[in-house]
């Protein structure tokens, strides 16, 4: 079913990582794409998406990465490579006629997508779309630059799901749009301004 209303895509990526410096920033790879589609007329979530990806540079997840993300080695071992997996994300995006922008909490996700597109020689699925840095826009709306969990708490709510799960993080970003009318207004102004 194709959604015809104006849509904001919210993305959260999880990537290979470590806490001892042995995985360089340029060697990090996406292992999960979590996303949701938000109807810009009422800021409701109309659909969500989750996809796991098998890494090729550091094929074995670190203990730190598994503890942080909850993603087990068996999950990525059974997943497709980025060049195939990205087609599932493309198909999901194609279910929305009027995507007005895509967004993430900070610029990390934007930069990681660009790095993986280059690594695998695949086209940028967000090409031509405005990217919104939700962390900066939340700070503009609420006067304080915070991590996602702290932003949820500032609005008097509890984080739902597991932090550093791409899908749960994306859905919690969407929740902030209903918890903070100021944030929703700033997003609307940025999308349509």
Secondary structure by P-SEA (a helix, b strand, c coil): cccccbbbbbbbbbcccccccccccccccccbbbbbbbccccccccccbbbbbbbcccccccaaaaaaccccaaaaaacccaaaaaaaaaaaaaccccccccccccaaaaaaaaaaaaaaccccccccbbbbaaaaaaaaaccccccaaaaaaaaccccccccccaaaaaaaaaaaaaacaaaaaaaaaaacc
